[in-house]
Amino acid sequence: MTAPVPAASPRGSATLGAGVLSAGDQAVLWEMEERFWTGGADMARATTAADAVMILPYPPGILRGDQVWKHADGWAGWRSVVMTDRRATRLGTVALLAYRVSAEKPDAPFHEGRCASVYLQDDGRWVRIAHRQTPVGHEAPTSRGSHPDRCPA
């Protein structure tokens, strides 16, 4: 005789801690994300899984593991970074941060974009397993000619 299998929740694995991150976890993760931008390559590497995937604006592309760090040689970190429109959610041991970023550093164009980072809580420590950056202003117009962020007229 087999044990009965509980019925799935309508939203998937809601019982695994889905929803809002605790205030403490949010503070830790947002601080890690800011240091990811401002701390340079060594700081980014220290908080990122060895086989993490990053999708970075061209020319870099989709990078994984060592490819990320080959591209990161010489990352000096951004002088300042402002993250707005912040969103955070959690499902079990995985957390997602999504935000809009404005960043600047010497000898580089001002950077504005939309970003998302995925973190895994492993042995009580958060580690970044994925990151994506999409520059703002580089999106293609929709078929109606409007910007994808604006409602059609």
C-alpha angles and dihedrals in degrees: 000000000000127000115254115260114232115244115258117254114247090245096047119246097003091149091064094078101281120175136034122017118235115263089249094052091046091053091050094047097045089049090050090049093051091049088049086064100037105030101068131232097312093055092045091050092049092058099038129083116248093243097038120146121228127186107201132178114272140316091035100053125172109356131181134188113324092009089069093055095044086058091043096060105122096019101152096180128248117284093224136006132187119193117196136168087040119190127179132181138165138209113184108303094349125089130186125205118192125180149140115256136203113187138168139186136169116281094012134095117258107269125217122173152131116261141185129189127189119208131192122207104224120177090341093308125106115228127182112241099172140015132182130189124191116183114231114238095030097089118116118244117256121252088268090057095247126126111263091236094057128074114249114260 
